[in-house]
Amino acid sequence: GRGKVQIKKIENTTSRQVTFCKRKNGLLKKASELSLLCDAEVALLIFSNIGRLYEFANNSVKATIEKYIKTNEENMQPAGDLTECNHWQKETRKLKQQRNILNDSIRQLMGECLDSLSMKELEQIEICLQKGISSVRSKKNEMQLGEIENLRRRECLLLAENRFLRSKIEDYEGFSGKSDQLEASFSHLDMQNFLQQNTVGEASSSHLDMQNFLQENTVGEAEQHSQTSSVVIQTALQLGYVVLSI
């Protein structure tokens, strides 16, 4: 019979190639039989020594590989982490459901998506809207009263400031009136002093001018009389007369 084949690398290239083809076909046949008999998902990849690809998959090689990677990652996680992950996934689904319910409620309060509601549900929505409107109006009135109170306080402050400014203006006007009176009295006294000084000065100046005028006229007449007398004496001497002037 056939002897036991020793499992080692076949050195002869031709024999190695023949053995590769036979065993490859047998392996592909076994993979196909396994998938058919056991309803298993099988994917087989074979690369020859020269890099040629041979593959088999009853579904899809790519899909089977992705499934393998995902399963391998989940198996690598600890049991505690996997349980926590499942917990948070459930919580996420619950939150999404609550969000959808709230969005539907908001749309219904806005008057949308009302066709599927019953009469009782519509009445409940109406009651909720009335309560909401009442609360909004109450809050609005409260805010308006607060604003009115603030405006009143501001008005009181402005009135007090206005009275203070008026008192300052009145004080300033009173001080200005007194200053005007003092300036008027000082101006009257200055005018009197000026007139007195000008009158005395003009009188003194007139007196001095009169004295100077008289002195100049007297001196001039004396000089003129002296000159006239000299001329008369010289003429008389020339004519042989003697003139005595007193």
Backbone bond lengths (Angstrom), bond angles and torsions (degrees), N, CA, C in turn:
res aa  C-N    CA-C-N  psi(-1)  N-CA   C-N-CA  omega(-1)  CA-C   N-CA-C  phi
1 G - - - 1.438 - - 1.513 111.10 -
2 R 1.341 114.10 -175.14 1.466 121.39 -178.81 1.510 109.31 -75.18
3 G 1.301 114.93 136.39 1.447 119.37 178.04 1.526 110.95 -82.63
4 K 1.294 115.04 164.90 1.463 120.91 -179.92 1.524 109.42 -71.29
5 V 1.322 114.71 129.28 1.469 120.22 -178.92 1.518 108.65 -79.79
6 Q 1.292 115.45 129.64 1.462 120.45 178.72 1.532 109.25 -79.63
7 I 1.320 115.17 128.29 1.471 120.12 -176.95 1.523 108.35 -85.19
8 K 1.312 114.74 101.13 1.459 122.41 174.62 1.518 108.12 -162.55
9 K 1.302 115.95 170.76 1.460 120.19 -177.58 1.519 109.77 -66.73
10 I 1.345 113.55 132.80 1.468 119.62 178.39 1.514 107.28 -82.96
11 E 1.294 115.75 122.63 1.452 120.23 -176.41 1.520 112.17 -76.91
12 N 1.322 117.59 -33.87 1.458 120.97 -179.53 1.520 108.90 -72.44
13 T 1.315 116.29 125.42 1.466 120.98 -175.47 1.516 111.30 -65.68
14 T 1.308 117.52 -42.81 1.466 120.41 -178.28 1.514 110.75 -66.16
15 S 1.319 115.89 -45.46 1.468 119.24 178.93 1.529 110.67 -63.61
16 R 1.339 116.21 -38.53 1.468 119.38 179.98 1.517 111.13 -64.84
17 Q 1.335 117.67 -38.40 1.452 121.37 -179.82 1.523 110.70 -69.18
18 V 1.327 117.48 -40.36 1.466 120.80 178.64 1.517 110.51 -65.16
19 T 1.313 116.44 -43.13 1.466 120.46 179.35 1.532 110.54 -63.91
20 F 1.335 117.11 -39.67 1.478 120.87 179.18 1.522 110.88 -61.15
21 C 1.332 116.64 -44.02 1.464 119.60 -178.56 1.529 111.10 -65.33
22 K 1.339 117.11 -43.54 1.458 119.91 -178.79 1.524 111.10 -64.93
23 R 1.295 116.90 -49.34 1.465 119.87 -176.84 1.535 111.59 -70.27
24 K 1.331 117.66 -33.03 1.477 120.42 176.52 1.513 109.98 -61.93
25 N 1.306 116.79 -48.18 1.460 119.76 179.97 1.524 111.24 -63.21
26 G 1.328 116.03 -38.70 1.459 118.86 178.24 1.524 111.22 -66.03
27 L 1.330 116.56 -39.40 1.473 120.03 179.60 1.526 111.06 -66.62
28 L 1.315 117.66 -41.61 1.467 120.63 177.87 1.528 110.46 -64.35
29 K 1.347 116.27 -37.96 1.459 119.67 178.61 1.522 110.80 -65.66
30 K 1.345 116.61 -42.01 1.460 120.31 179.50 1.537 110.95 -64.68
31 A 1.341 117.41 -38.59 1.470 120.41 178.60 1.517 110.69 -64.56
32 S 1.326 117.23 -41.74 1.459 120.65 178.28 1.520 110.97 -64.29
33 E 1.338 116.72 -43.41 1.463 120.23 178.89 1.526 111.03 -63.36
34 L 1.339 116.91 -38.80 1.464 120.51 179.74 1.522 111.25 -63.74
35 S 1.313 116.91 -42.38 1.465 119.79 -179.74 1.520 111.70 -67.86
36 L 1.346 117.38 -35.19 1.459 120.34 -179.53 1.523 111.75 -76.63
37 L 1.297 117.35 -44.55 1.456 120.65 -175.94 1.523 112.45 -71.53
38 C 1.291 117.27 -40.11 1.473 121.15 -173.14 1.523 113.44 -106.28
39 D 1.333 118.54 2.62 1.474 122.74 -178.19 1.533 110.27 52.60
40 A 1.311 114.31 45.44 1.461 120.59 -178.61 1.526 109.67 -102.68
41 E 1.312 114.07 153.58 1.473 120.09 176.08 1.516 107.47 -90.42
42 V 1.329 115.82 113.75 1.451 121.92 -173.34 1.518 108.94 -122.36
43 A 1.331 115.02 136.03 1.461 121.90 173.72 1.514 107.30 -136.24
44 L 1.337 115.90 130.39 1.456 121.21 -175.54 1.520 108.80 -129.78
45 L 1.327 115.74 129.44 1.460 122.44 177.97 1.522 108.42 -123.70
46 I 1.337 116.55 130.97 1.463 121.98 179.78 1.523 108.07 -134.06
47 F 1.339 115.79 130.13 1.462 121.96 174.42 1.531 107.97 -116.34
48 S 1.309 115.94 128.73 1.465 120.28 177.55 1.519 110.01 -75.33
49 N 1.357 115.26 175.40 1.460 118.82 -179.07 1.522 112.76 -68.91
50 I 1.321 116.90 -15.74 1.468 119.84 176.70 1.534 111.57 -99.79
51 G 1.353 117.86 6.65 1.459 122.26 175.23 1.505 115.29 91.04
52 R 1.312 118.87 12.23 1.459 121.14 179.54 1.524 109.40 -81.77
53 L 1.367 115.48 138.38 1.460 121.34 -174.85 1.523 110.17 -98.09
54 Y 1.357 113.89 136.46 1.464 122.04 171.57 1.529 105.88 -129.67
55 E 1.334 116.70 131.90 1.466 119.67 -175.54 1.518 110.37 -140.23
56 F 1.357 113.02 157.19 1.459 120.75 174.36 1.526 107.36 -148.22
57 A 1.348 115.25 139.65 1.462 120.86 175.67 1.511 107.91 -157.47
58 N 1.326 116.40 132.61 1.462 119.26 177.49 1.533 111.56 -78.87
59 N 1.333 118.29 -15.37 1.470 121.39 177.34 1.528 109.38 -116.61
60 S 1.317 116.83 -81.68 1.462 123.48 176.75 1.518 107.40 -159.93
61 V 1.305 114.62 132.44 1.462 118.11 -179.01 1.527 110.68 -61.03
62 K 1.340 117.23 -44.02 1.470 121.31 -178.40 1.522 111.27 -63.83
63 A 1.355 116.73 -45.89 1.466 120.00 -179.83 1.524 110.66 -64.26
64 T 1.324 116.83 -39.14 1.464 119.75 -179.84 1.524 111.07 -66.81
65 I 1.327 117.04 -38.56 1.468 120.27 178.55 1.530 110.65 -66.23
66 E 1.350 117.42 -43.34 1.471 120.33 178.02 1.524 110.59 -61.64
67 K 1.304 116.59 -40.99 1.467 120.17 177.50 1.521 110.80 -63.16
68 Y 1.317 115.69 -39.08 1.469 119.97 178.69 1.533 110.80 -63.73
69 I 1.347 116.63 -43.72 1.471 119.94 -179.22 1.523 110.76 -63.68
70 K 1.334 117.04 -44.61 1.463 121.04 -179.63 1.523 111.13 -63.04
71 T 1.335 116.01 -44.68 1.468 120.07 179.97 1.519 111.25 -65.56
72 N 1.296 115.77 -37.25 1.461 119.88 -179.92 1.524 110.90 -66.39
73 E 1.361 117.38 -40.00 1.470 120.72 178.27 1.521 110.95 -65.21
74 E 1.334 117.56 -40.89 1.463 120.28 179.18 1.521 111.21 -66.12
75 N 1.329 116.16 -37.85 1.464 119.20 179.94 1.520 112.00 -70.24
76 M 1.340 116.34 -25.31 1.460 119.57 179.43 1.519 112.28 -76.66
77 Q 1.369 118.67 -19.88 1.459 121.48 179.12 1.527 110.29 -74.53
78 P 1.331 117.03 144.65 1.469 119.57 175.20 1.518 110.87 -65.49
79 A 1.310 115.43 161.24 1.467 120.49 -177.86 1.522 111.28 -63.96
80 G 1.349 116.73 -38.23 1.462 119.89 179.64 1.516 112.33 -64.34
81 D 1.337 116.40 -42.41 1.463 120.23 178.78 1.520 111.23 -64.75
82 L 1.332 116.20 -38.81 1.460 119.64 179.26 1.518 111.05 -64.96
83 T 1.332 117.31 -40.80 1.463 120.76 178.16 1.527 110.88 -64.09
84 E 1.321 116.00 -43.15 1.470 119.81 178.94 1.521 111.09 -64.66
85 C 1.320 116.47 -38.46 1.464 120.31 178.26 1.527 110.88 -62.82
86 N 1.332 116.04 -43.59 1.468 119.57 177.81 1.526 111.00 -62.86
87 H 1.339 115.85 -38.82 1.470 119.87 178.90 1.530 111.21 -61.07
88 W 1.324 116.27 -46.94 1.458 119.35 -178.40 1.524 111.99 -70.27
89 Q 1.311 116.75 -29.57 1.462 118.97 174.58 1.530 110.95 -64.91
90 K 1.328 116.46 -41.16 1.466 119.98 176.70 1.526 110.92 -64.18
91 E 1.341 116.12 -42.91 1.464 119.42 178.86 1.531 111.14 -62.60
92 T 1.316 116.07 -38.05 1.468 119.80 178.37 1.520 111.00 -63.35
93 R 1.327 116.14 -42.39 1.468 119.35 178.24 1.524 111.15 -63.91
94 K 1.341 117.30 -39.71 1.467 120.22 177.90 1.530 111.30 -63.49
95 L 1.325 115.66 -43.92 1.468 119.16 -179.99 1.523 111.57 -64.10
96 K 1.316 117.03 -37.60 1.465 119.89 177.07 1.526 110.80 -63.69
97 Q 1.340 116.36 -41.13 1.462 119.40 177.79 1.529 111.17 -63.60
98 Q 1.344 116.63 -43.65 1.465 119.89 178.07 1.529 111.38 -62.98
99 R 1.323 116.23 -38.97 1.467 119.26 178.23 1.521 111.07 -62.72
100 N 1.321 116.63 -42.03 1.464 119.94 179.08 1.528 111.12 -63.75
101 I 1.351 115.97 -40.20 1.467 119.61 179.08 1.528 110.62 -64.34
102 L 1.333 116.60 -43.19 1.466 120.23 179.55 1.529 111.40 -65.23
103 N 1.319 116.73 -39.25 1.469 119.21 177.82 1.527 110.93 -63.35
104 D 1.335 116.12 -39.98 1.468 119.19 177.21 1.527 110.89 -64.12
105 S 1.340 116.62 -40.77 1.473 120.01 179.39 1.525 111.04 -63.80
106 I 1.328 116.27 -41.55 1.470 119.74 179.69 1.526 110.52 -63.77
107 R 1.319 116.65 -43.72 1.469 119.54 178.59 1.526 111.16 -62.76
108 Q 1.329 116.87 -37.89 1.465 119.86 178.76 1.526 111.16 -67.81
109 L 1.339 117.05 -38.71 1.465 119.54 176.68 1.525 111.70 -66.64
110 M 1.328 116.87 -27.32 1.459 121.08 176.52 1.525 112.66 -82.69
111 G 1.344 116.73 1.09 1.460 120.49 178.79 1.510 114.11 88.92
112 E 1.332 117.63 18.69 1.456 121.39 -179.51 1.531 109.85 -112.33
113 C 1.325 115.28 157.95 1.478 121.93 176.02 1.533 111.26 55.50
114 L 1.327 117.06 49.10 1.468 121.60 -179.10 1.524 113.07 -99.94
115 D 1.313 117.93 -4.09 1.465 120.10 -174.81 1.525 112.46 -67.42
116 S 1.314 116.92 -33.04 1.468 120.01 -175.68 1.525 113.08 -87.83
117 L 1.340 118.81 2.95 1.463 121.72 -176.60 1.520 110.77 -91.94
118 S 1.331 114.91 150.16 1.460 120.94 176.78 1.530 109.83 -88.13
119 M 1.333 115.90 175.72 1.457 120.80 179.99 1.525 111.05 -63.33
120 K 1.321 116.91 -41.01 1.462 120.39 -179.68 1.524 111.15 -64.00
121 E 1.311 116.96 -42.11 1.458 120.40 179.04 1.530 111.22 -65.42
122 L 1.332 116.38 -37.84 1.465 119.51 176.94 1.525 111.30 -64.90
123 E 1.347 116.85 -38.72 1.466 120.08 177.82 1.530 110.67 -64.95
124 Q 1.324 117.06 -40.12 1.466 119.83 177.76 1.534 111.19 -62.76
125 I 1.323 115.80 -41.05 1.473 119.01 177.55 1.522 110.58 -63.85
126 E 1.336 116.76 -39.38 1.465 120.39 178.99 1.525 111.16 -63.22
127 I 1.346 116.69 -42.56 1.471 120.42 178.67 1.531 110.32 -63.02
128 C 1.326 116.15 -42.99 1.476 119.62 178.77 1.527 111.33 -61.61
129 L 1.328 116.42 -40.97 1.467 119.71 179.74 1.525 111.28 -65.99
130 Q 1.341 117.05 -40.29 1.463 119.92 178.68 1.527 111.12 -63.62
131 K 1.337 116.47 -42.70 1.465 119.48 177.31 1.529 110.83 -63.01
132 G 1.317 115.44 -41.24 1.460 118.60 179.37 1.518 112.22 -64.13
133 I 1.340 116.65 -42.17 1.469 120.33 179.05 1.522 110.47 -64.04
134 S 1.352 116.36 -40.79 1.467 119.87 178.69 1.527 111.07 -62.37
135 S 1.324 116.90 -42.61 1.467 120.17 179.38 1.526 111.09 -65.47
136 V 1.325 116.12 -40.28 1.470 119.96 180.00 1.524 110.52 -64.93
137 R 1.333 117.36 -43.52 1.464 120.30 179.43 1.525 111.32 -64.52
138 S 1.344 116.37 -41.01 1.464 119.52 178.78 1.525 110.95 -61.56
139 K 1.323 116.59 -45.01 1.463 120.18 179.00 1.519 111.05 -65.13
140 K 1.327 116.83 -38.14 1.462 120.99 178.98 1.527 110.90 -63.65
141 N 1.357 116.69 -45.36 1.466 120.17 178.72 1.526 111.31 -63.07
142 E 1.325 116.25 -39.21 1.465 120.05 178.60 1.526 111.18 -62.23
143 M 1.314 116.59 -43.24 1.463 120.06 179.13 1.525 111.37 -66.89
144 Q 1.337 117.41 -38.41 1.460 120.12 178.47 1.524 111.38 -64.99
145 L 1.350 116.93 -41.71 1.466 119.69 177.70 1.526 110.83 -62.95
146 G 1.323 116.16 -40.05 1.459 118.99 177.38 1.518 112.09 -62.58
147 E 1.334 116.93 -41.28 1.465 120.13 178.10 1.527 111.28 -65.48
148 I 1.348 116.78 -39.35 1.470 119.91 178.40 1.526 110.41 -63.20
149 E 1.333 116.81 -42.45 1.462 120.52 179.12 1.525 110.93 -63.17
150 N 1.317 116.59 -40.37 1.471 119.62 177.53 1.526 111.18 -64.09
151 L 1.334 116.68 -39.82 1.466 120.00 178.66 1.527 111.20 -65.65
152 R 1.339 116.99 -37.08 1.468 119.57 178.25 1.524 110.88 -65.45
153 R 1.324 116.47 -44.19 1.464 118.86 177.72 1.527 110.78 -61.67
154 R 1.307 116.11 -39.87 1.466 119.28 178.37 1.530 110.99 -65.30
155 E 1.345 115.84 -37.59 1.464 119.46 178.15 1.526 110.78 -63.07
156 C 1.350 116.83 -42.75 1.470 120.01 178.40 1.524 110.92 -61.60
157 L 1.316 116.16 -42.51 1.464 119.20 178.80 1.526 111.43 -63.12
158 L 1.333 116.25 -40.58 1.465 119.47 179.80 1.525 111.31 -67.16
159 L 1.352 116.86 -38.75 1.463 119.46 178.13 1.527 110.92 -64.43
160 A 1.336 116.29 -43.03 1.465 119.15 178.13 1.527 110.73 -62.41
161 E 1.300 116.52 -41.12 1.462 119.87 178.47 1.526 110.93 -65.87
162 N 1.339 116.12 -36.75 1.465 120.15 178.61 1.530 110.89 -65.32
163 R 1.351 116.37 -42.97 1.473 119.20 178.05 1.526 110.84 -62.86
164 F 1.312 116.18 -40.58 1.463 119.53 179.13 1.529 111.06 -61.99
165 L 1.335 116.18 -43.68 1.461 119.71 179.71 1.524 111.59 -66.29
166 R 1.340 117.14 -37.34 1.466 119.68 177.83 1.526 111.11 -63.49
167 S 1.341 116.33 -42.39 1.464 118.85 178.79 1.524 110.70 -62.43
168 K 1.329 116.54 -39.43 1.459 119.36 177.76 1.525 111.27 -63.77
169 I 1.347 115.91 -40.99 1.468 119.66 179.56 1.524 110.82 -65.14
170 E 1.354 117.00 -41.94 1.464 120.06 178.82 1.522 110.97 -63.54
171 D 1.337 116.86 -42.18 1.466 119.33 177.17 1.522 110.87 -61.21
172 Y 1.320 115.51 -41.26 1.463 119.04 -179.93 1.523 111.06 -66.13
173 E 1.352 117.22 -41.32 1.461 119.76 179.18 1.527 111.37 -65.44
174 G 1.370 117.45 -39.63 1.465 119.68 176.91 1.511 111.85 -62.74
175 F 1.306 116.82 -43.50 1.461 120.48 177.81 1.522 110.97 -64.50
176 S 1.328 116.86 -37.65 1.464 120.36 179.57 1.527 110.99 -67.11
177 G 1.380 117.85 -38.08 1.467 120.73 178.33 1.519 111.58 -64.46
178 K 1.342 115.91 -42.43 1.467 118.79 177.64 1.523 110.94 -63.62
179 S 1.299 116.10 -38.89 1.466 119.40 178.85 1.521 110.74 -63.65
180 D 1.345 116.69 -39.35 1.468 119.96 178.77 1.526 110.95 -64.56
181 Q 1.361 116.90 -40.61 1.468 119.67 178.65 1.525 110.93 -63.49
182 L 1.334 115.45 -44.36 1.462 118.42 178.83 1.520 111.03 -62.28
183 E 1.320 116.22 -41.79 1.462 118.99 178.76 1.526 111.14 -63.63
184 A 1.361 116.80 -38.21 1.468 119.81 179.22 1.526 110.87 -65.49
185 S 1.355 117.02 -43.10 1.468 119.54 -179.92 1.518 110.56 -65.59
186 F 1.361 115.15 -42.72 1.463 117.91 178.03 1.525 111.04 -63.38
187 S 1.300 117.92 -36.88 1.466 120.96 179.59 1.529 110.75 -66.44
188 H 1.371 117.11 -38.44 1.466 120.57 179.01 1.528 110.88 -64.81
189 L 1.341 115.68 -44.23 1.462 119.09 178.71 1.525 111.00 -64.54
190 D 1.315 116.37 -40.92 1.465 119.07 178.98 1.519 111.12 -63.30
191 M 1.340 116.65 -37.58 1.461 119.59 179.45 1.523 110.80 -66.24
192 Q 1.344 116.89 -42.11 1.464 119.37 178.78 1.523 110.71 -62.72
193 N 1.331 116.20 -45.71 1.466 118.93 178.95 1.519 111.16 -61.18
194 F 1.310 116.11 -39.48 1.462 119.71 -179.95 1.529 111.32 -64.31
195 L 1.363 114.86 -43.75 1.457 118.25 -179.91 1.518 111.07 -64.66
196 Q 1.354 116.57 -42.12 1.457 119.24 179.30 1.522 111.13 -62.21
197 Q 1.331 115.73 -45.32 1.462 118.87 -179.61 1.520 111.09 -63.17
198 N 1.336 116.79 -41.05 1.464 119.60 -179.51 1.530 111.08 -67.09
199 T 1.367 116.22 -37.67 1.481 119.32 -179.71 1.517 110.72 -65.50
200 V 1.337 117.09 -46.82 1.469 120.90 179.54 1.512 110.18 -63.60
201 G 1.331 115.47 -42.03 1.462 118.96 -179.16 1.509 111.93 -64.17
202 E 1.351 114.63 -43.36 1.461 117.63 -179.97 1.531 111.14 -65.36
203 A 1.350 116.90 -39.59 1.477 119.73 179.42 1.519 110.20 -63.67
204 S 1.343 115.95 -45.46 1.474 118.94 -179.98 1.511 110.40 -62.72
205 S 1.335 114.76 -41.89 1.462 118.71 -179.42 1.519 111.01 -64.35
206 S 1.345 116.28 -40.00 1.474 119.56 179.73 1.523 110.79 -65.73
207 H 1.354 116.39 -40.85 1.459 120.42 179.29 1.519 110.77 -63.44
208 L 1.333 115.51 -44.48 1.459 119.13 179.80 1.523 110.68 -65.38
209 D 1.330 116.17 -40.23 1.463 118.83 179.07 1.522 110.88 -63.44
210 M 1.354 116.01 -39.02 1.476 119.05 179.57 1.512 110.77 -65.49
211 Q 1.349 116.70 -42.98 1.462 119.57 179.02 1.517 110.88 -62.59
212 N 1.312 116.03 -44.31 1.465 119.40 179.40 1.517 110.79 -62.45
213 F 1.326 116.36 -38.63 1.463 119.88 -179.50 1.526 111.23 -65.62
214 L 1.360 115.06 -43.49 1.460 118.38 -179.71 1.517 111.00 -65.72
215 Q 1.347 115.85 -42.52 1.462 118.53 179.59 1.515 111.23 -62.70
216 E 1.301 117.10 -42.47 1.460 120.21 -179.25 1.524 110.64 -64.97
217 N 1.366 115.80 -42.11 1.468 118.29 -179.70 1.527 111.00 -66.17
218 T 1.348 117.04 -40.55 1.478 120.65 -179.06 1.515 110.66 -64.17
219 V 1.330 115.45 -46.30 1.465 119.55 179.88 1.512 110.29 -63.48
220 G 1.344 115.68 -40.46 1.468 118.37 -179.50 1.517 112.23 -64.83
221 E 1.354 116.28 -42.27 1.454 119.48 -179.99 1.519 110.60 -65.82
222 A 1.358 115.62 -38.28 1.477 118.61 -179.98 1.511 110.23 -65.10
223 E 1.337 115.47 -43.93 1.459 118.30 179.52 1.521 110.43 -63.48
224 Q 1.352 115.55 -40.87 1.473 118.90 -179.99 1.532 110.91 -65.45
225 H 1.366 117.20 -40.04 1.465 121.11 179.26 1.517 110.74 -65.56
226 S 1.362 115.14 -37.97 1.464 119.12 179.92 1.507 110.28 -66.43
227 Q 1.348 115.36 -42.76 1.454 118.63 179.33 1.533 110.61 -63.61
228 T 1.328 116.14 -40.06 1.477 119.80 -179.35 1.538 111.12 -65.07
229 S 1.332 114.75 -40.47 1.480 119.16 179.82 1.512 110.48 -64.42
230 S 1.340 115.82 -40.61 1.469 119.11 -179.98 1.518 110.63 -62.81
231 V 1.310 116.79 -41.10 1.474 120.47 -179.97 1.518 110.31 -64.52
232 V 1.352 116.20 -40.83 1.472 119.76 -178.71 1.514 109.80 -65.67
233 I 1.350 116.87 -41.89 1.469 120.33 -178.60 1.514 110.05 -64.64
234 Q 1.316 115.65 -43.66 1.463 117.94 -179.93 1.526 110.33 -62.87
235 T 1.295 117.47 -41.03 1.476 120.57 -179.98 1.519 110.98 -65.37
236 A 1.331 116.68 -40.53 1.467 120.50 -179.48 1.506 110.91 -66.40
237 L 1.314 116.09 -38.97 1.450 119.39 178.73 1.519 110.34 -63.55
238 Q 1.313 114.30 -40.08 1.453 117.41 178.92 1.528 110.72 -65.27
239 L 1.324 117.49 -35.22 1.460 120.83 -177.76 1.536 112.08 -87.74
240 G 1.309 115.49 -9.17 1.463 118.07 178.24 1.494 113.21 89.24
241 Y 1.346 116.42 18.33 1.456 119.62 177.39 1.490 109.34 -104.25
242 V 1.271 114.64 154.76 1.464 121.02 175.28 1.506 106.77 -113.60
243 V 1.333 114.74 122.82 1.470 119.28 -178.41 1.504 107.48 -113.94
244 L 1.280 115.69 128.55 1.455 121.88 176.51 1.507 108.40 -106.92
245 S 1.241 114.29 123.70 1.484 118.22 179.12 1.497 108.70 -112.98
246 I 1.287 115.19 131.27 1.456 120.94 179.74 1.502 106.02 -98.78
